[in-house]
């Protein structure tokens, strides 16, 4: 392990050095000249701009322009988030296509004059591909009734950005950025006859990406449900572009879309928000599901285990139980260490949650949201299940990836007319504390009762004091009240709707917690069962049911 970390440390120095060198090179006039190549004669295919509506939330994206605002449009003092939204140009889909085309042409002309050469904040790998796609998809209004000089300048800028994306495709750090880059490359090959080779090479890279990043069910190997949604958005974009351009749709693209749809349909929760496992943030799916329906993408098929997350659905109730281990090292940057964690929905309301992933809040919050204590599962001595790389240099080069892994075994699922039982065991605490953690969840169909048994199985002699804590993070907005006896917790969802959590003869407390699933910090409550193993096996039983 020491030798491996030493190698990784020096490899990180090398990677950061070359990254800095490359950044310096990007700023040179020589590099910017290399981005120039043949200017296309015209656009041979006009993408449907409606297809881009899946890439942003119309309700949260408020955008207004006027003749008065265009003269200082690119000089406004705005936040980083606003800058990203402004420079990716997806807002073009929201403008009045008949009455504002002159304004749009002025804004784009000014952008080209100011930003046509590389700038780190404007040419980020998360922005450039979206800008290419937005410009190509809205080229009808951008080039409407313009002179040849502007058309030449516009097409030249597009080609420069496309060449930039191609040159840097292999060094894309995030796979979600890479899929948007591939989409832009493929679209450019469909739109410009002179760059048809982009289409061919883009499809070749796409096939390799699908083979490397998805399991046999079509779920991302990093086990991140939010990534499933993002990939599916781009897969559908590419398929629709290919169809409209009258090219044959590759079978592997059809197949991954079919599998993605089954995965998404299997997860579909009562409130159409994705469960928060392994780096996911809370994403509302209603608009995307409507988009899929309009394009006739739907499936009735479901499977009961996706990405090693067991799924239980019964009437108005849903339960998701993570029975998977860590993803492979290179796919673990956004992994959260919550094996055997679960989320529960009752009567269309989310009750038990994981805390979500604080990717966009801050580095500190992002790290905290990775810890086992931020998931609804068991902790020993407040130690996280897996360690993450803490070396700043390594993190800068590769991100905060896992430092060790574990395995989940004895995964069992049984079902009869009365209940569904799922159980699994992980060994993450075995080496350090000498215990296996086994969790069994029973879902009683008729009454929607959730019964759990957390078992710590002693396997190795260890003189350490073994304290445990089992956390059940409560979804924001639900009030919690501890009963007089201390073992029962009332969960007040609404005036006439409440649940009771109980764990007999155990130390049950309600504590303050943080919810980070909406890319901001919200206060919520957390039910915690505390105890000690007394150097032996121990069973901790708990139950969540309707308050009658």
Secondary structure, DSSP 8 states (H G I E B T S, - for coil): -HHHHHHHHHHHHHHHHHHHHHHHHHTSHHHHHHT-----S--S----GGGGGGGS-TTT------TTTGGGGGG----HHHHHHHHT-GGGGGS-TTTSHHHHHHHHHHHHHHHSS--TTTS-TTTHHHHHHHHHHTHHHHSTT--HHHHHHHHHHHHHHHHHHHHTGGG-SSHHHHHHHHHHHHHHHHH-GGGHHHHHHHHHHHHHHHHHHB-TTS-BTT--HHHHHHHHHHHHHHHHHHHHTT----HHHHHHHHHHHHHHHHH--TTSB----TT----B-HHHHHHHHHTT-------SEETTEEEEEETTEEEEEE------GGG-TT----TT-EEEEETTEEEEE-----TTT-HHHHHHTTSGGGSSSEEETTB-SS-B---HHHHHHH-S-BS----EEEEEEEE-SSEEEEEEEE-TTHHHHSEEEEEEEEEETTTTEEEEEEEEEE-S---S--EEEEEEEE-TT-EEEE-TTSSEEEEEEETTEEEEEE-TTSEEEEEEEEE-TTSS-EEEEEEEEEEE-TTS-EEEEEEEEE--
